[in-house]
Amino acid sequence: MESIWRPYAGDAHIIAGFVHPPTEAMSQVALELIEVKKYTFVKGLEGSCDLPR
């Protein structure tokens, strides 16, 4: 959950990366609970720093 931590209390757009599919759903629920509406998730590959084209 540290990837969606936001120390700024104002209006912000969260951008977070994840690898394992359950992380996406858990993060969406967590952001809904704290009423964050603007966010983007980027799915990466295990052990890779490059995204496929």
Secondary structure, 3 states (H helix, E strand, C coil): CHHHCCCCCCCCCEEEEECCHHHHHHHHHHHHHCCCCCEEEEECCCCCCCCCC
